Amino acid sequence: MAKKDLTVYFISSISVLLLAFFYALLASHFFPEGINLNFVERLWKRLMIPFPFIILGLIVYLFLLKNRCFSYTKDFEKIESHDWFFAIVPMIPIVRYVMA
């Protein structure tokens, strides 16, 4: 079992949320009246709510960890015969089109 470090993924997801928040905040000052302005105003107001909890959760979690990283351990999964069905199902419309 190999451990994967998920700290980078967590911090990058927080940075994407932060970037979306600042984009919506900035865009709400420059968009003209209309549906886009309503969208970005609601977006930055809704994104503002979870940020303190996410940042606080990240800080607490990092201080509780010994190695200061998120880790995920998963065994290697083998592909079984019934897994191929889910790969083939999206191809059915293409095959029908080619056959026609």
CNS distance restraints for C-alpha pairs under 8 A (distance, minus, plus):
assign (resid   1 and name CA) (resid  73 and name CA) 6.20 0.50 0.50
assign (resid   1 and name CA) (resid  74 and name CA) 6.12 0.50 0.50
assign (resid   1 and name CA) (resid  75 and name CA) 5.43 0.50 0.50
assign (resid   1 and name CA) (resid  76 and name CA) 7.78 0.50 0.50
assign (resid   2 and name CA) (resid  73 and name CA) 5.92 0.50 0.50
assign (resid   2 and name CA) (resid  74 and name CA) 6.91 0.50 0.50
assign (resid   2 and name CA) (resid  75 and name CA) 7.62 0.50 0.50
assign (resid   3 and name CA) (resid  71 and name CA) 5.94 0.50 0.50
assign (resid   3 and name CA) (resid  72 and name CA) 5.48 0.50 0.50
assign (resid   3 and name CA) (resid  73 and name CA) 4.66 0.50 0.50
assign (resid   3 and name CA) (resid  74 and name CA) 7.37 0.50 0.50
assign (resid   4 and name CA) (resid  71 and name CA) 5.30 0.50 0.50
assign (resid   4 and name CA) (resid  72 and name CA) 5.21 0.50 0.50
assign (resid   4 and name CA) (resid  73 and name CA) 6.44 0.50 0.50
assign (resid   5 and name CA) (resid  69 and name CA) 6.32 0.50 0.50
assign (resid   5 and name CA) (resid  70 and name CA) 5.64 0.50 0.50
assign (resid   5 and name CA) (resid  71 and name CA) 4.76 0.50 0.50
assign (resid   5 and name CA) (resid  72 and name CA) 6.80 0.50 0.50
assign (resid   6 and name CA) (resid  10 and name CA) 6.32 0.50 0.50
assign (resid   6 and name CA) (resid  69 and name CA) 6.92 0.50 0.50
assign (resid   6 and name CA) (resid  70 and name CA) 4.90 0.50 0.50
assign (resid   6 and name CA) (resid  71 and name CA) 5.58 0.50 0.50
assign (resid   6 and name CA) (resid  72 and name CA) 7.01 0.50 0.50
assign (resid   7 and name CA) (resid  11 and name CA) 6.13 0.50 0.50
assign (resid   7 and name CA) (resid  69 and name CA) 5.30 0.50 0.50
assign (resid   7 and name CA) (resid  70 and name CA) 5.06 0.50 0.50
assign (resid   7 and name CA) (resid  71 and name CA) 7.63 0.50 0.50
assign (resid   8 and name CA) (resid  12 and name CA) 5.96 0.50 0.50
assign (resid   9 and name CA) (resid  13 and name CA) 6.10 0.50 0.50
assign (resid  10 and name CA) (resid  14 and name CA) 6.32 0.50 0.50
assign (resid  11 and name CA) (resid  15 and name CA) 6.17 0.50 0.50
assign (resid  12 and name CA) (resid  16 and name CA) 6.17 0.50 0.50
assign (resid  13 and name CA) (resid  17 and name CA) 6.29 0.50 0.50
assign (resid  14 and name CA) (resid  18 and name CA) 6.12 0.50 0.50
assign (resid  14 and name CA) (resid  54 and name CA) 7.87 0.50 0.50
assign (resid  15 and name CA) (resid  19 and name CA) 6.01 0.50 0.50
assign (resid  16 and name CA) (resid  20 and name CA) 6.14 0.50 0.50
assign (resid  17 and name CA) (resid  21 and name CA) 6.12 0.50 0.50
assign (resid  17 and name CA) (resid  47 and name CA) 7.56 0.50 0.50
assign (resid  18 and name CA) (resid  22 and name CA) 6.29 0.50 0.50
assign (resid  19 and name CA) (resid  23 and name CA) 6.03 0.50 0.50
assign (resid  20 and name CA) (resid  24 and name CA) 6.07 0.50 0.50
assign (resid  20 and name CA) (resid  44 and name CA) 7.92 0.50 0.50
assign (resid  21 and name CA) (resid  25 and name CA) 6.14 0.50 0.50
assign (resid  21 and name CA) (resid  43 and name CA) 7.47 0.50 0.50
assign (resid  21 and name CA) (resid  44 and name CA) 5.23 0.50 0.50
assign (resid  21 and name CA) (resid  47 and name CA) 6.02 0.50 0.50
assign (resid  21 and name CA) (resid  48 and name CA) 7.20 0.50 0.50
assign (resid  22 and name CA) (resid  26 and name CA) 5.96 0.50 0.50
assign (resid  22 and name CA) (resid  44 and name CA) 7.57 0.50 0.50
assign (resid  23 and name CA) (resid  27 and name CA) 5.87 0.50 0.50
assign (resid  24 and name CA) (resid  28 and name CA) 5.97 0.50 0.50
assign (resid  24 and name CA) (resid  40 and name CA) 4.94 0.50 0.50
assign (resid  24 and name CA) (resid  41 and name CA) 6.83 0.50 0.50
assign (resid  24 and name CA) (resid  43 and name CA) 6.43 0.50 0.50
assign (resid  24 and name CA) (resid  44 and name CA) 5.34 0.50 0.50
assign (resid  25 and name CA) (resid  29 and name CA) 7.12 0.50 0.50
assign (resid  25 and name CA) (resid  40 and name CA) 7.19 0.50 0.50
assign (resid  25 and name CA) (resid  41 and name CA) 7.14 0.50 0.50
assign (resid  25 and name CA) (resid  44 and name CA) 5.71 0.50 0.50
assign (resid  26 and name CA) (resid  30 and name CA) 7.01 0.50 0.50
assign (resid  27 and name CA) (resid  31 and name CA) 5.88 0.50 0.50
assign (resid  27 and name CA) (resid  37 and name CA) 7.71 0.50 0.50
assign (resid  27 and name CA) (resid  40 and name CA) 6.79 0.50 0.50
assign (resid  28 and name CA) (resid  37 and name CA) 5.80 0.50 0.50
assign (resid  28 and name CA) (resid  40 and name CA) 5.78 0.50 0.50
assign (resid  28 and name CA) (resid  41 and name CA) 5.69 0.50 0.50
assign (resid  31 and name CA) (resid  36 and name CA) 7.08 0.50 0.50
assign (resid  31 and name CA) (resid  37 and name CA) 5.59 0.50 0.50
assign (resid  32 and name CA) (resid  37 and name CA) 6.55 0.50 0.50
assign (resid  33 and name CA) (resid  37 and name CA) 5.90 0.50 0.50
assign (resid  33 and name CA) (resid  38 and name CA) 7.88 0.50 0.50
assign (resid  34 and name CA) (resid  38 and name CA) 6.50 0.50 0.50
assign (resid  35 and name CA) (resid  39 and name CA) 6.13 0.50 0.50
assign (resid  36 and name CA) (resid  40 and name CA) 6.30 0.50 0.50
assign (resid  37 and name CA) (resid  41 and name CA) 6.08 0.50 0.50
assign (resid  38 and name CA) (resid  42 and name CA) 6.20 0.50 0.50
assign (resid  39 and name CA) (resid  43 and name CA) 6.02 0.50 0.50
assign (resid  40 and name CA) (resid  44 and name CA) 6.18 0.50 0.50
assign (resid  41 and name CA) (resid  45 and name CA) 6.36 0.50 0.50
assign (resid  42 and name CA) (resid  46 and name CA) 6.10 0.50 0.50
assign (resid  43 and name CA) (resid  47 and name CA) 6.05 0.50 0.50
assign (resid  44 and name CA) (resid  48 and name CA) 6.00 0.50 0.50
assign (resid  45 and name CA) (resid  49 and name CA) 7.10 0.50 0.50
assign (resid  46 and name CA) (resid  50 and name CA) 7.87 0.50 0.50
assign (resid  47 and name CA) (resid  51 and name CA) 6.95 0.50 0.50
assign (resid  48 and name CA) (resid  52 and name CA) 7.98 0.50 0.50
assign (resid  50 and name CA) (resid  54 and name CA) 6.07 0.50 0.50
assign (resid  51 and name CA) (resid  55 and name CA) 6.05 0.50 0.50
assign (resid  52 and name CA) (resid  56 and name CA) 5.96 0.50 0.50
assign (resid  53 and name CA) (resid  57 and name CA) 5.87 0.50 0.50
assign (resid  54 and name CA) (resid  58 and name CA) 6.09 0.50 0.50
assign (resid  55 and name CA) (resid  59 and name CA) 6.25 0.50 0.50
assign (resid  56 and name CA) (resid  60 and name CA) 6.16 0.50 0.50
assign (resid  57 and name CA) (resid  61 and name CA) 5.95 0.50 0.50
assign (resid  58 and name CA) (resid  62 and name CA) 6.05 0.50 0.50
assign (resid  59 and name CA) (resid  63 and name CA) 6.28 0.50 0.50
assign (resid  60 and name CA) (resid  64 and name CA) 6.23 0.50 0.50
assign (resid  61 and name CA) (resid  65 and name CA) 6.34 0.50 0.50
assign (resid  62 and name CA) (resid  68 and name CA) 5.25 0.50 0.50
assign (resid  62 and name CA) (resid  69 and name CA) 6.75 0.50 0.50
assign (resid  63 and name CA) (resid  68 and name CA) 6.99 0.50 0.50
assign (resid  64 and name CA) (resid  68 and name CA) 7.92 0.50 0.50
assign (resid  65 and name CA) (resid  69 and name CA) 6.87 0.50 0.50
assign (resid  79 and name CA) (resid  83 and name CA) 6.43 0.50 0.50
assign (resid  80 and name CA) (resid  84 and name CA) 7.37 0.50 0.50
assign (resid  81 and name CA) (resid  85 and name CA) 7.74 0.50 0.50
assign (resid  82 and name CA) (resid  86 and name CA) 7.74 0.50 0.50
assign (resid  83 and name CA) (resid  87 and name CA) 7.06 0.50 0.50
assign (resid  84 and name CA) (resid  88 and name CA) 6.25 0.50 0.50
assign (resid  85 and name CA) (resid  89 and name CA) 6.12 0.50 0.50
assign (resid  86 and name CA) (resid  90 and name CA) 7.53 0.50 0.50
assign (resid  87 and name CA) (resid  91 and name CA) 7.70 0.50 0.50
assign (resid  88 and name CA) (resid  92 and name CA) 6.94 0.50 0.50
assign (resid  91 and name CA) (resid  95 and name CA) 6.27 0.50 0.50
assign (resid  92 and name CA) (resid  96 and name CA) 6.21 0.50 0.50
assign (resid  93 and name CA) (resid  97 and name CA) 6.18 0.50 0.50
assign (resid  94 and name CA) (resid  98 and name CA) 6.23 0.50 0.50
assign (resid  95 and name CA) (resid  99 and name CA) 6.07 0.50 0.50
assign (resid  96 and name CA) (resid 100 and name CA) 6.17 0.50 0.50
